[in-house]
Amino acid sequence: MPSPYRAIFAVPGTRAFSAAGLVGRMPLSMLSIGIVTMVSQVTGRYGLAGALAATTAVSGAVLAPQVSRLVDRFGQRRVLRPAAAVAVAAVTGMLLCVRLGAPQWTLFAFAAAAGCTPSVGAMVRARWAALYRGTPRLHAAYSFESVVDEICFIVGPVLSIGLCTVWFPEAGPLLAAVFLAVGVALLTAQRSTEPPPHPVAHHRGPSPLHSGGLRVLVAVFAATGAVFGAVDVATVAWAEAAGHKTAAGPVLAVYALGSCLSGVVFGLLSPRGHASRRFLIGVAAMSVSMIPLLLVGNLPSLAVALFVAGMSVSPTMVTTMALVEELVPRARLTEGMTWTGTGLAVGVAIGSSAAGRAVDAVGAHAAFGVAVAAGALASVVAFPGYRRLRPAPEEGKARANEHQHHQDHHEDRGDGAGWDGTVAQLGG
């Protein structure tokens, strides 16, 4: 492992919580595409499949920030376990309804309840931020977690689609629920690296969404999510039209592979200048990379186009997390990170639903037009909001004072001078 990545694992417990986060995040790449594949297998209706996936995503957009807000106040262990239990029960109920041919409204009810799935990625990143806030190691940690995200998206769709089509239709979402239960159990067992909860008094201020910069990030992520949702549905439909539905999983894995490789390289760099400029470049690159999807003529060319498109994803995600850490108060960091995931979930819902309707009405190829339009919208939102991505001078000064107080606190306790003493204390 290259040295910047090796360095972030110097603190005891970091390998354990990151590995648990990998397991717990698998549903991120498996559940939505599993629902689409399952329902299209059983009913042949992509519109219904996209609507159910959209329902889960919209519900997550509403419930996940509330779960994260409770995590910031009461701690990960006390909140994540009951939230994950409800989500697993809801997914199980939806699968039973599909198996038994229950009325459609029951599917939507359980899909909505599944939205309380906690944002495991935000929980893991909050642990890294607690360890490495204000140091170059945080960039490497966020880059590593972006790579982990993409590993999930390389493996998850292949597993989910493959199990649904080869074994039985409900197999993919069922395995996603198992991963969630196991991952949350493992993560919450890691007590030494859990960020301390913040008392209620720290949560009496305005919501993190009071920050204009965070609102810009959430809006851009909504458009980005629409790209992802449309690409998922359009790829499955395209592969089925070509007579190779099981190939949709590997093709989507290639999309994630492009992002994974770019994330590895990005983590080895030492970015200069403010993160807002890198964010704009990433969003613009993602938007332009959608256009070739309208020109593909077969599955290999689609895979190549998606690989190239994926190369802009991880750097943009890493940069976004850095911006959130800068814009949001420490006591609300998990909630702030989850709001970006909320924007992504809303976008996935819109993109999945719109692409599903496009497939039913026009055909698989036209559904990629939804991804192109969503990519263009992301740029339209990002560029006018560029100036909001820097904290106000007084906010920046307060954050610097907060970080200095954090350092002085550890030095006063005899933990050692500078950052190395702080990390040693946190890891001990």
Beta strands, then each sheet from edge to edge (+ up, - down):
end
